[in-house]
Each structure stands twice: as structure tokens, then as C-alpha cells.
Amino acid sequence: MGIYLKGLELYPARVHCEGGFYQADFIDIPHCRAYGSSAIEAEVAAAEVLQQHAKMLGRYGRHLPLPSIPAREHRLPDSYVAFIPAPAI
């Protein structure tokens, strides 16, 4: 079951700093990630990447998986979980 806020689906992404850049990895979507020079930039880029991924899946008649609630293993030291709104497509 995902996290819902007034009908809004929120996708969890683990944000951490790696090699001087911030990286946001979507927990429910393998290999879907975004980068930025700050954590905020990584979150903004993550929203854009999620929208692009959803459009690409739509071309093949597929949809994004349902968002989940992140497990403890996704809450690592020096990282946090950001919740990115699902794109309106």
C-alpha cells in the first residue's frame, strides 16, 4: 500500500550524497534515478525523471507500479527518503 495525500500518489526515493553529487533512487522503480548538485536539485530532477519514465511506460501500454512504504533498509545513515508526487498523465 502506498502513501496517499488527498488522492495524490507519492513515490519514495532514497536521497544520498555520492561523490559530491546527490542521487535520488526510486525504491519501487529499479534503475530509475536522478542527480543534482544539492538534495533539492536531486528531488526536482527525480520528479522530472519519474514523469519521463511514466511516459515511456505509457507508450508500451504499461503503468508505474503502485508506490510502497519504504522498509527500514531504505533508511540508511547519511540519507533520507523523499516522497515524489506521481506525474499527472
C-alpha positions, -999 to +999 in steps of 0.1 A: +000+000+000+014+034-010+012+067+007-018+089-003-025+125+004-059+136-009-057+112-037-021+120-046+003+091-050+038+097-036+067+076-047+096+071-022+131+079-034+162+075-012+184+106-015+220+105-005+253+122-014+277+102-035+310+116-049+300+152-043+266+148-061+232+140-047+215+109-060+178+101-057+169+064-063+133+053-066+127+024-042+098+009-063+114+015-097+147-002-103+173+019-122+152+050-121+174+077-105+182+114-107+211+135-098+217+171-086+244+193-070+221+196-040+195+174-023+168+198-035+180+197-071+180+159-069+144+158-057+133+182-085+152+161-111+136+130-096+101+144-103+111+150-139+127+115-143+095+099-129+074+118-154+096+107-183+096+071-171+058+071-168+055+085-204+079+058-217+059+031-200+026+046-214+040+042-249+041+004-243+007+003-226+022-001-191+019+019-159+041+028-130+040+003-102+020+012-071+041+032-046+051+014-014+060+024+021+098+022+024+112-005+047+139+002+073+167-010+050+160+021+028+166+044+057+204+043+057+227+067+076+235+099+056+204+095+035+167+102+037+135+092+019+118+119-002+083+114-014+079+124-050+044+131-064+032+108-092+031+126-126-003+136-139-005+118-173 
